[in-house]
C-alpha cells in the first residue's frame, strides 16, 4: 500500500506498517530506491516495523526469504 513512503501521517511509521499489514499487505524492506517483500516469520518482522533493521536471507528478484533480522547498528 505505502511502498517507500507512509501514507498515514497521523500515526507512527511502525503503526502505519502494522495497519497496512493488517489490511493485507506484506511486510516490506526498503533499501535505497528498492522495495523488497519479506517472506518468513511475520512476528519477527513486526518487532522491527517502521525501523531500520539488518536483514539477511535469500534474495529472488524483489522477495527476500529472511533467515536473520536484527536492529540496525
Secondary structure, 3 states (H helix, E strand, C coil): CCCCCCCCCCCCHHHHHHHHHHCCCCCEEEECCEEEEEECCHHHHHHCCCCCEEEEEEEECCEEEEEEEEECC
